[in-house]
Every structure is written in C-alpha cells, then in structure tokens.
C-alpha cells in the first residue's frame, strides 16, 4: 500500500512539474514575443519620426524655396500618415483584445460607402501609376452596417494593395450581392485583386496573426506594425463576416470578404434621409474647449474657428466646470472635453 501511495505521489509531482515547465516555456515565449514586438515597433516608429525631424529641419533652412518647401511638406505628411497608422493599429488591437469594441449598426447607403472608399484611393493609386478599377453590382442599396469598421477593413486591404503593388500595376475591387439563407438579410461579397509582389504559400497561414509580416521592414523598407491584417480578421469576426486569401509569390493577391447585412425597410430608409449640414449655422456659436495639451489646443482652436465657432479654452475638466458654472446662462452652446 505504501509503495502504491508513493507511486501516486510521484505521478502527481511529475504532472505538476510538467505543468510548471509548460508555464515557464509559455512565459519565455511571451517575453520573446514582447521583446520582438518592442524591437519592431522601435524601428517602425523611429523611421517616420526621423523623416519628420529631418524634413522639418530642411524646411526651416529652405523655406524660401517654394519647390523644396512643397516637397518637404509632402514628405512630412507622408511620414505623419505612416506614424499615425502604426499607433492607431496598436491602440485598435489593444481595444479589441480588451473587449471594448462593439459593432454599432445604422442604416447606410452602399453607394455612398463604396464611393467614399474608391475616391480615398484614387490619389494614392494614381501617384504610383497603378490602374485602379472598381465595380458594384447590388440590388439593395440600403442596409444596416457599422460604417467605421467597414471602412477600416477595406482601407487596410486597399492600403496593402497599394503598398505591395509595383508602379504600373493593377488593383481591382468589386462588390456583388449574394442571396442569404437568413430572411431579411443579404450577403455582400467584396473582392480585391492586385498583381503585386504576392505572398508565399508558407506565409499565408500566418497572415492574420498579430505582428506577422513576411518580410521584416528592416529589409523590405515597408513600414507597418504587422497588426493590420489581424485587425481586419477580428473586426470581420465581430461583424460575423469571413475573409479568404489567395496569393502567389510574384503574381499578386486576391482577398474575398463576405459580410451579412440586414436589409433596411422603406420606413427605415426614409428616416435615414440624408441631412444636409449648413455650416453657416455654426457662425457665432460659442464653444468651451477643455484641453491640457498646448499643441492640440492650438490646432483644435484653429479648425473650430475656421468653421465659424467662437472658442474659449480652459486647461482641464475642473476649470471647465468652474467656468461653465460662473458664466451667464446660455454663454456656451457646446463643451468639448478631453
């Protein structure tokens, strides 16, 4: 009996030891991933930051040369966009994993959404001399969807198409309507095809993993967080959509996205009737802006003033509350608080 008990205890100890070893290995892998992520982020963020600082210094030196000034401003704007994209993706994936991202649907016009996306990429495509064609074949133009998440998905896919398609290449985007087995719903299938650099078969199974890139930016000189496709996959899962990818190295890539949407009724469409905003109505309206960052406050005040608002600024929430409390009734039409 004693022998049997000792054997059982040994088995338990071995089982516990294996479990501990697995946990240690898991922690080591997590630390390695964290270190690799910090290494990639430090490089990817430093690259556009260096460009911004460098071109800003050149802009100061050659601000009287119109040609150079315009070129430097273009480069600064491009670096700004890259940096903002990296930071936005990091924050977005954190929000998704925290579970704080929800699908907020409203009645939307499909024609308007697609035209917005098409027009957004006409410029970047033309800049690289990429032939950008698109077509829409649908019957139900009004559906329920989350426009912000849809734009995020397709802007990410088209951004990759621009990035990884060489000059003189081709990108085609099509949207078709498919029947749905669920009554009152429709399936929209969007296909994005490019003849860019493509991906290897070995990399395809990893394309939707976080921080995955077939070529590290240090070698490919393409900035990015490696989070874009992971965000696309997670957002589509939230919208009950699916994505498929086909690609061949050196020949291009095809993404197929299928998302179900509830069809809007005539009454819902009428309620959705587009509201035309008259910016003249903003003139003379007074805004109290609570902003503790001097640079942000300057930019926000300039934008709001250009739109016609009168802006008062206060540094924080407490002073904002005090100012509103002490001001005569109806002094402020709106309070903007960080």
N, C-alpha and C positions, 0 to 999 in steps of 0.2 A: 504493500500500500504506500509506504514512504517513497519507494522508488518511483511509483506512478505519479505521486504528487510532485516530486522533484522534476520529473519529465514535463508535467503540465506547466510548472513554473518556468522551466527553461523555454518551452514553446512560447509562453506569454512574453518573456523577456526578449526573445528573438523577434517576435512580432512587433513589439514596442520599439525595438532597435531599428528594424526596417522602416517603421513609420517615421521615426525621428530622422533617419538618413534621407528619406524622401523629402521631409520638410526642409532639411538643411540644403538639399540639392535644389529644391524649389526656390528657396530664399537666395541661393547663389545665382541661379538663373535670372531671377527678378533683378538682382543687383547688377548683373551683367547687362541686362536689357536697359536698365536705368542709366548705366554708365554710357552705353552705346547711344541712347537717346540724347543725353546731355551733350555728347561729342558731336552728334549730327546737328542738333539744334544750335550749338555754339557756332558751328561753321556756317550753317544756313542763315542764321540771323546776322552774323558778322559780315557776310558777303554784301547784302544790300545796305547795311549800316555804313560800311566802308565806302560804298559808292555814293551814298547821300552826303557823307562828310567830305569826301574828295571833290565831288562836283560842286558842293556848296562853297568850298574854298576857291575853286576855279571861277565860280560865278561872281564871287566878290572881287576877284582880280580882274576879270574881263567883262564886267557888267556893262561897259560902254560899247562892246562889240555885239551887235544885235544877233548875228548869225551864231556866234558861240553861246551867247546867253540863252537863246531858244533851244539849242542842242543840250546844254547843261540842264535846263529846266525839264526837258523831256526825259533825260536820264534819271533825274531825281524823282520824277513822278513814277517812272517805271520801277525804280528801286523801292519807293514807298508802297506801291501796289504789291510787290513781292513780299515785303516785310509784313504788311497788314494781312496778307493771305496766310502766311505762316502762323502768325499769332492767333488769327481767327480760327484756324483749323485746330490748334492746340486747345483753345478755350472751348470750342464746339464739341470735341471728342470728350473733354472732361465733363461737360454738361450732360452729354448723352449717357456716359457711364454712371454718372451720379443719379440718373433717372429724372432729371429736372426738365427734360424736353418732352413736350406734348404736341400732338397733332391738333391744330386749330383750323377747322374747315369752315369755308364760307362759299357762297355761290360765286363762281368766277367764269369769265368769258375765255374760252380756249384760244380763240383767235388773238385776243389781246396778250395772253401769256406767251404764246409762241412768237408773235411779232416782237415782243419785248426781248426775248432771248435771241432771235435772229438778228435784230438791229444791234444788240450789245456786241455781237461777234463779227459784224460786217467789217468794222475798222481793223481789229487785230488780224483777221484773215487777209484783208487787202494789204496790210503792212508787210506780210510775209509772202505776198503774191500767191496765196492759197485759193483755189477755186472752191467757193462755199455755196453749195446748192441746198435747197430745202423744199419740202412739200408737206401739205396737210390734207388728209382725206378723212373727214369726220362728218357725222350726221347730227350729233348732239353737241351744240356749241356751249351750252351752259351746264356746268357740273359742280358738285361740291369737291373742294380740294383745299390743301394748305399751300397757298402760292409761294410763300417764303421757302418752304422745304423743297418744293418742286424746282424753283429757280436754283437753289443751292445744288441740287442733284445734277441738273443739266448744264449749269455753268461750270461745274467741276469737270464733267465729261468733255465738254467742248474746249475748256481750257487745256486739258491734256491733249486733245486732238490738235490744237494749235501748237502747243509746246513740242510735241513729238512728230509733227509733220514737217518735212523739209520745205524750203521755198519752192514754189511752183507745184506743190502737191495738191491734193483734193480732199475735201471733207463734205460729206452729205448727211443731212438729218431729215428723217421722215417720221410723221406721226399718222398712224392709222387707227381706226376704231374697230374693235372686235366685239362680237356678242358675248354677253356674260350669262352664266347659268343662274346668277342671282337676280331676281326680279327687281326692276327699278335701277339696276346698275349697268355700267358699261366698262369695257376694258380698253384702255388706251395703250397702244404699243409704240414706243419710240425707238428708232434705230439710228445710231450714229456710226458712220463708216468713214475711215480715213485710210490713206495709203502711206502712212508714216513709217517709223522705224520698227513698229511691231514689238512683240514680246516672245520670249522663248517658251516652249511647252513646259519646261521645268519651273518657270516663274509663275505661270498662270494660276496654279492652285493657291498661290500666296498673295495674289494681287489685292485681296480685300483685307489682308492683315494689317494691323497698325504698324506704322513706321517702315513698311515694306517698299523698297524700290529696287528694280533690277540692277540699276547702276547707281552707285553712290554719287551724290552731287560733286564730290571732290574730283571725280573722274569725268562725269558727264557734263559738268558745268551747268546743270539744270537745278535751280533752287526749288526747294519744297520740303514740307515736313514729313512726307511719306504717310500722311493721315487722310488725304483727300478721298481715296477710294474706300477706306474704312468708314468714313463719314457717309459716303454715298450708300454703302451697303446697310448701315444702321438706320439711316433715315428712311430708306425704302422698306425696311422691315417694320418700322413704325407705321408706315402708310399701307402696310400689307401688300407691298409690291415685290417684284422679283427682278433680278438682273442677270444676264448671261453675257459672257465674253468669249469671243473667238479672235485669235491673233496668230500671226506667223512672223517670225523674225525677218525684218527687211521688206515685208509686204503689206503691213498695215494691221488695223484692229477694228473689230465690229462689236459695239455694245448694244444689247437689246434690253430695253426696260419696259416692263408690263405692270401697270397700276390700275386697280379697280376704282371707279368713281361713281358716286350716287348721282343720278340724273336729276337736275333741278326741275320742279314743276313750273307751269306758266305763272302761277301766283308768286312763287319764289323768285322767278326771273324778273317780274315786274317790280318787286321790292328791291331788287338788285340794281334797278335802273341807274345808270352812271350819273353821279353827282359832279357837276362842273364847279370847281372851286374858283371863286372870284377873289384873287389876291388883293384887289382894291379894298376889300373889307378889312384887311389887316392893318391898313394905314391908321396910325394914331392909337392903335391898341397898345396897352402898356403891359409889359412882361417883367416879372421879377425873377431873375436868374440866380440860383444858388449854385455857385461853382468855386471850389477851392483852388483849382489849378489856373494860374495866370494865363498860360498859353491857350488852354481850352476856352477860357472865358473870353479872351480876345477874339478867337475865331468864331465862337458861337454868337457873340455880340455883333460882329461884322455881318454874319449871314442873316441874323434876325433883323438887323437894321436895314439891310438891303431889301428885305422882303416888305418893309414898311412899319415894323414894330418899333415902339419906343422901349428901350431896355434899361432896367435898373439892375445892378449886380450886387450880390451880397456873398460873402465868402463861405457860409455854411448854413446848415439847417436851423440852428438855434437863432442866429441873427436874422434869418429869413422869417422865422416865426415872429420874432420881435418886431420886425419891420412891418409885416402884414397887420399885426395886432395894433400897432400905433398909427398906421396910416388911416386917413379918412375912408369911409365906406366906398366901395367900388373904385378904389385907386388902381388896383391891378385887375386885368382881365384874365391873366394866366400866371401860374407859378411853375417854373421849371426847376426841379430839384434833383441833384445827382444822388 
